[in-house]
Amino acid sequence: MTRAIEIVEVGPRDGLQNDPVLLDTPVKLEFIDRLIEAGVKRMEAASFVHPKLVPAMADSADVMAAVPRDRGVAYIGLALNERGMRRAIECACDEINFVMVASEGFGKRNQNATPMETADLLDRIAILAHDAGIPLSATISVAFGDPFDGEVDPAILGELARRAVAAGATEIALGDTIGVADPWDVRRRIETVREAAPQARLRMHFHNTRNTALANVFAAVEAGVDVIDASAGGIGGCPFAPRATGNVATEDVVYMLERAGFATGIDLDRMIETARWLEETALKHPIQSGLAKAGPFPPR
């Protein structure tokens, strides 16, 4: 049987949060609708952070109030603290993704917390999601390198993953927030997390800052990971990471995987159309997608 790889589309959240163009809510909803038409079944749609810090996410409650609920799509809301968790619950997110941090330099600037403080906070507030019956996942940010502190000890990933599972998170995402990972390190860190939290489902989140994201996706899939984050058009980047650039492009990932015989459930042509719509109509600036420029193969 063909092995399936689940693509978690992060464009409406991580893709838009650092873009210089602030999209109106109706345009965001059109973006989401286009992604659904392309076959996306799971996506980050909202981030419940202070609007002064991330203005692009200020309308997250309005977005969640208007997303279609009858099309088999799970909408993920991002939370960094208790207030964010409560707002995600109030807005009826289908999943809540809590962000832990692997290094103090970035953690202090992004969440005003150290790695262990983010773990302690998850211990305290995970019950809110559990009581609401909402699945909880945890993303470990700067899992491969910190823009301020430099190298990140892989051992911290194992400890944070263990703490997240103990708090009730069923999925752990390793985030290459600043795009510094290489394929060999990806495999090593996956092994570290599996040893610490063997029962957790793993998800990988790669940025293409240094043009290694597709190679890292390959390494993760070869290591047995079945869930990959990606952003239509390759848009995105972290507002708190210097010189941040975009995520790995969804259409580029889909092309690579399906060309190799994996199944993603994504309509490549529609995803390319969505990327081009972002570039030409919604954002009106160049995007990073290779497939949006070259098109699929064989030509059609």
Rosetta blueprint (number, residue, H / E / L):
1 M L
2 T L
3 R L
4 A E
5 I L
6 E E
7 I E
8 V E
9 E E
10 V L
11 G H
12 P H
13 R H
14 D H
15 G H
16 L L
17 Q L
18 N L
19 D L
20 P L
21 V L
22 L L
23 L L
24 D L
25 T H
26 P H
27 V H
28 K H
29 L H
30 E H
31 F H
32 I H
33 D H
34 R H
35 L H
36 I H
37 E H
38 A L
39 G L
40 V L
41 K L
42 R E
43 M E
44 E E
45 A E
46 A E
47 S E
48 F E
49 V L
50 H L
51 P L
52 K L
53 L L
54 V L
55 P H
56 A H
57 M H
58 A L
59 D L
60 S H
61 A H
62 D H
63 V H
64 M H
65 A H
66 A H
67 V L
68 P L
69 R L
70 D L
71 R L
72 G L
73 V L
74 A E
75 Y E
76 I E
77 G E
78 L E
79 A E
80 L L
81 N L
82 E H
83 R H
84 G H
85 M H
86 R H
87 R H
88 A H
89 I H
90 E H
91 C L
92 A L
93 C L
94 D L
95 E E
96 I E
97 N E
98 F E
99 V E
100 M E
101 V E
102 A L
103 S L
104 E H
105 G H
106 F H
107 G H
108 K H
109 R H
110 N H
111 Q L
112 N L
113 A L
114 T L
115 P H
116 M H
117 E H
118 T H
119 A H
120 D H
121 L H
122 L H
123 D H
124 R H
125 I H
126 A H
127 I H
128 L H
129 A H
130 H H
131 D H
132 A H
133 G L
134 I L
135 P L
136 L E
137 S E
138 A E
139 T E
140 I E
141 S E
142 V L
143 A L
144 F L
145 G L
146 D E
147 P L
148 F L
149 D L
150 G E
151 E L
152 V L
153 D L
154 P H
155 A H
156 I H
157 L H
158 G H
159 E H
160 L H
161 A H
162 R H
163 R H
164 A H
165 V H
166 A H
167 A L
168 G L
169 A L
170 T L
171 E E
172 I E
173 A E
174 L E
175 G E
176 D E
177 T L
178 I L
179 G L
180 V L
181 A L
182 D L
183 P H
184 W H
185 D H
186 V H
187 R H
188 R H
189 R H
190 I H
191 E H
192 T H
193 V H
194 R H
195 E H
196 A H
197 A L
198 P L
199 Q L
200 A L
201 R E
202 L E
203 R E
204 M E
205 H E
206 F E
207 H E
208 N L
209 T L
210 R L
211 N L
212 T L
213 A H
214 L H
215 A H
216 N H
217 V H
218 F H
219 A H
220 A H
221 V H
222 E H
223 A L
224 G L
225 V L
226 D L
227 V E
228 I E
229 D E
230 A E
231 S E
232 A H
233 G H
234 G H
235 I L
236 G L
237 G L
238 C L
239 P L
240 F L
241 A L
242 P L
243 R L
244 A L
245 T L
246 G L
247 N E
248 V L
249 A E
250 T H
251 E H
252 D H
253 V H
254 V H
255 Y H
256 M H
257 L H
258 E H
259 R H
260 A L
261 G L
262 F L
263 A E
264 T L
265 G L
266 I L
267 D L
268 L H
269 D H
270 R H
271 M H
272 I H
273 E H
274 T H
275 A H
276 R H
277 W H
278 L H
279 E H
280 E H
281 T H
282 A H
283 L L
284 K L
285 H L
286 P L
287 I L
288 Q L
289 S L
290 G L
291 L H
292 A H
293 K H
294 A H
295 G L
296 P L
297 F L
298 P L
299 P L
300 R L
